[in-house]
Amino acid sequence: MFRNELRFGRRAGLLAALSTSAALLLATLMPQNVQPTLAAPNFQAPYACGQTWTATHHLGSRALHFDYSPPEQEIGKRILASANGTVSVAGSTSTGRTVKISHSGGYETLYTHLSSINVAVGQTVTRGQVLGVVGSSGTDHVHLHYEQRLNGAPVAVVFDGVLIDTFDYSRRVTSNNC
């Protein structure tokens, strides 16, 4: 009987020591003074209400490319703000004509390869406002390159609270940006 109690006591001591070590390790690895971010804006698809575009992605990227079908009807389609915000970039960049909007909570949206831009830096925009027209600037075919970012880093794209799964190569997305 004494041997079993001794074994149990050693195991309990070992578990206590492991638990304490794990807690100390986690406390050391956890970032200090982390500020919670605000909830993401209720992003909507960046094109007119009721339109359905095909979203594709580059392998390993969170950015989406939107193509309208049939392609010959894609030229001239208006690109809309996904959420309210302030324009922080509006002009030519290394990826073509680009608009970037800063939203609440450190979120941003990026729209590139536009053929024309209808907004200016510093301008306040509302969800559904025309930002520009889809094009092929900085690339070899007409499409919209779209990203959602948090604190400057791309994040998974969510429209109307629904994750647009980037593990699917392509997905048809109908806009509720009304």
Secondary structure, DSSP 4 states (H G I P E B T S, - for coil): -HHHHHHHHHHHHHHHHHHHHHHHHHHHHSPSSPPPPPPPP----SS-TT-EEEEEE-TT---EEEEESSGGGTTT-EEE-SSSEEEEEEEEETTEEEEEEE-GGGEEEEEEEEEEE---TT-EE-TT-EEEEEB-TTSSS-BEEEEEEETTEEE--EETTEE--TTSSEEEEE----
